[in-house]
Amino acid sequence: MAKESKGLTSEQKKLLQNIGQQFQKGKNEKNGFKKIIIFGTVLILAAILGYSLLNSQQTAVTGDKIAVHYIDIGQGDSILITSGDVNMLIDCGEKSESAKLINYLNNCGIQRLDYVIGTHPHSDHMGGMSEIVKTFDIGECIIPELHSSDIPNTVYYEKFLDAIAEKNVKLSYAELGRNINIGSSVGTIIAPHSPDYGNLNNYSVGLFLKHGNNSFIFTGDAEKQAEKEMIDAGVMLDADVYKVGHHGSDTSSSPEFLEAVSPEYAVISCGAGNSYGHPKDITMENLSKYTDKIYRTDLQGTIIFESDGNDYVIKTERN
């Protein structure tokens, strides 16, 4: 990433002025020995200035952090992204996990969620969304636009829509290619690509998140059809951290998709001893071709990736 210059500090300006004065003095100096001393001084001052500038630029990058929380809510998904004073929540899991999730967000000091993404209307992703809308100040809620034949007639989805209307929360359909600023990070919507799937998983809203030199990808429960559409469309997929699709199911994370993502880290959100057998052995085998740094909420609890734009600090609830 090209480092952004924040301008010279007053100390750096004085140092630069001193270099200029010493250089001019050296040009006017007749004594050769004095010239050597003066030009040596110029070189030292220039080195100090260079270090000072580099240090200030490094601070600009490392001082601006993002945290991605893969929250352990059993067999479901919920991801909190925080950068500066901007917060995003992707999914919220089952309604039965609402109290646990709300408590976690409260402990993180969250009062406002600037963006809430409901990747797709399955209960393990949006079952408790009405409780989230009722509890927090919400800036905007983003969901996929469903074909009329695919709109679910479920209590939890109707309660979500009722809560949105009651609090007059802005509700938007996921717009392919839309950029969302999260602090100094940028999230880009990379899916869905079709207006009619007949499969709610493939409507999943996909997000590619870029923070300096670091990157994350989230694809909900998108299955192989939707993954192929992302590949064919040429959207950005190559990411450091891959939130493994569909809880590690063999319906997602195709070999072609994993090749496009080429993750350095993988995070699987699934429940301990779940009845689906997630993550599937074939998924783990395919992931192992790219990374051995695989984190699982069923084993390690909540997992947090902190990024300064260059490096990661990874924290787990359990070792």
Steps between C-alpha positions, in 0.01 A plus 500: 500500500629845416546682827313825528710800594350697786720803432811621683503568869648828624810310616542343158462839331772646725724204423445541127579872528820419692608259226452772241702749704783253556505408132522866394775562758696207357474641149641832619772349721850511346679279754485137382508351852212719610311396185533136601370572852210705367397245238532226762263701717260533205499123449430436870219754505352350183511152653325627813233669287448185296456291816266760645282499189493121484412476867212747464364307201525169687304652787227611259457140384543310826303748708178434308373154588209279409364211703298212356317290761381155393254456784426155638122465484483126442381371163465837331684810384561839657794727422569840656731738314623814676728774369527834675146593600334302218343161572358234269320178592471217250222258603387417853427129519194332649250686718600272788848658488374860506564562870854364473575710192351818646702448818817460292431818304427689822829379649675636190345839571277489194204737511461568129535268203561717195443206266324169553520240224258209497670273249188290434176420685584171666445482874863416582598832342203731557283324759566760769524806277182658636659505848813668363292767326297564816806518728748713307504825307526381138627717215414273207396139451610324181336180373485315167209571267307175471282380217137512611478121499796475741388747766463292817173494689662458840426664834859614558524668156165675539604621848823634353312699234254625763786619725660679205174680422426583864839667554508649150840344429637546149465168315705446183545217255858386445637682197777315317821706502386740770782624723434549871744702708567344839739744662800503267410154369288438192252218463382413149185300430600210273179292499228402420504507119157366407145625572359146515669197654231281651755435775527749786865413567604628159341839566762554772647849508876474450743761633868556422666713767829683439704662776840621382691192387262266682177349367201294608221325309152404622259298284224387736364163384571558129524163329703391199269662244534840665875448548537432127308818421743699713798342323349555153417864582862567591421658837781530754531169685869464593494553877715436805212387721214285369183457705431151372171481313195319642668398828744272318235310303604310188242703305743795513874571484549334163861433393467773236374752753773416750758546227359846428498596868833331591452572870780530752247452781159332513226542759211255535190593699314188613347345809673236710371153410256642244269256323620607154853370545647846435771552405510219246820298458529589131479870584777468759711302253455763228577784742818327615643540149515875563542543873546317827378806692138394536294639789165359615246652734391153617855437624638844586190703574489859381794590274624856450730622224652843563674668207711815475500478121818293489493233770248300699456437870275198551315437826290197588260441788644151549837359394 
